Amino acid sequence: MPLPRTRAITRESHGLLAGLPSLPAELIQMIFDYVLLFSQTDKSLAFRLMCTSKYLANTISPALYRHVSLNAKNASKFFYGLDGPLKRGENRRWWSGNLEGKSSAVRRAMWLSMVRRVEIQDLRAVKACVDASAIICKHNRESRRKALQSHREGYLFFGDCHPANEDEEAVLLLGSSLCKRLGSLSLTHIEQLALTGFVHEHTLCINLPPNYKYSPEYFRHLLRPVDRFRKSFVLLNYTGPEGACTLDPLIEGMLERVNGTAACYIRSFKLVLRRLQQDPEGIALGVAYSLAKCRILRRFAVLIENYTFKEGETSSSIEERMMTHFDNPWGTKGVARDLGTTFKVS
């Protein structure tokens, strides 16, 4: 984020500060630049700066809202004001311009348009997103519907992107704590989620909980409403097929057919393997074979992280060996590259 120049600063005598000597304008600018720099990694500082002036609110908001994590403690507050009354004339290009002079509902909608990566950590956050989606999509008053209809098809996240953040890929991350609870997700929530606008085009990341015996069928229920807009899929922390923990149901869910038409719009799939105890190459190849057999999904990558290298091994030598092993069952060299299959080891 480029550092803005300060505006004229009015000095007020306040406590001990009254006795300090006046600082040169260059030093004030330098201090201000450092404060803004720190605010890019300290959200608490960024929020406090936003509250000091309209100028800083417009300057800092895109960086502050670019990445958000929603959970039971903050989700309701994050959407606070979205259901507030609109001001007259707020029915055209509400996401453009500055924040000042806007109603609380439009300011909140503008902040939502700045989000490019959202992590949902628990079921309470899911419920808050469902409620907020209903506000965006199903407003009771005609004025509200007109005001928010420009939000691309009424999606809560990743619809109309704020110009300041449009260069970043849209990512929806399901946290490991949420994955543990997917089995208890009520049908009411599923039905509500299916009826409301949630996310537009995005990359979906699922962060699997460590040492947890999950069933991928749970994911299918939660993800079906957003299948159409999933550009790519990333599965983190997969530790191999232990017991019922195979990826086949999840892959089938991604490639489910509806009325004879493929419902999969995924352009790429990335699997990140971590903390593997044995045969990481075999697990990676098994996953790649399953994906290749689908013949619908092209371009997928399998990543092995924290790999224990043997003497003389390098990342490139292992990756090339896996590409060769992948080609062998097909009887033709270069199948992996033709399918867009890649292996990465680190």
Beta strands, then each sheet from edge to edge (+ up, - down):
strand 1: 67-70
strand 2: 117-120
strand 3: 171-174
strand 4: 202-207
strand 5: 230-238
strand 6: 257-258
strand 7: 261-262
strand 8: 268-273
strand 9: 300-304
strand 10: 341-345
sheet 1: 1+ 2+ 3+ 4+ 5+ 8+ 9+ 10+
sheet 2: 6+ 7-
end
